[in-house]
Amino acid sequence: MTPNHPDPRPEIDSNDLAAVTERLRSSKLEAQKSQRQAGIESGNGFASLEASYEMLQRLARCERSGGLGELLALGRCEGPEAIAKRLALVFLAEVDARFDHSHRKVQKFWQGVLGDNFSEFTEDVQFLQGFAQGALEMWTQVSPILKESDHADVQVVHSQNTRGPSGVEEASGEEQAEEISIRPL
């Protein structure tokens, strides 16, 4: 600061600085919470409307093995781009995330899921973590129902293959109707 050019910044005492810091910290946490919630909703919608059975199964397998936690923790050291890439590659079933050709696949995946402004979302760690959480929450709700229907299909098929008194395999009309009502998956 020179005599002819005074410092344009007002002086901030330590109490004011603490208040500003607290206000901005609160604002930051609110923004993170909002992005996380947007990600959860988007991931839930993706799982509900677009994701295949195999995509969600891979995500769940990654989560059970602890790999998803590691993948999502990358944001701290490698940034959100690494999370977006690896998360997309889990959905796309790409084995090795080091290949350069996967960059276009990753962009195409996120653009298909989030639209043309996908980069605004894939550059946010909280959104990406929420996206994975939302997709997993939907899978957690649906997978037990899918398993139950798998068991029902097996039971119906098994009951159809019983032998009648003549030794010939028989199936009653009621069992066939039951199979038809169970098979829509």
TATABEL-V232987 format. One line per field, one symbol per residue. ss: DSSP state (A for helix, B for strand, O for the rest). psi: psi as a letter, one per 40 degrees, with the letter a starting at -180 (. if undefined). Layout:
ss: ???
psi: ???
This chain:
ss: OBOOBOOOOOOOOAAAAAAAAAAAAAAAAAAAAAAAAAAAAAAAAAAAAOOOAAAAAAAAAAAAOOAAAAAAAAAAAOOAAAAAAAAAAAAAOOOOOOOOOAAAAAAAAAAAAAOOOAAAAAOOAAAAAAAAAAAAAAAAAAAAAAAAAAAAAAAAAAAAOBBOOOOOBBOOAAAAAAAAAAOOO
psi: hiddgihehihhidddddddddddddddddddddddddddddddddddddiiddddddddddddeeddddddeddddeiddddddddddddefhdheehdeedddddddddddeadfddddeehddddddddddddddddddddddddddddddddddddfihadeeihihiddddddddedee.
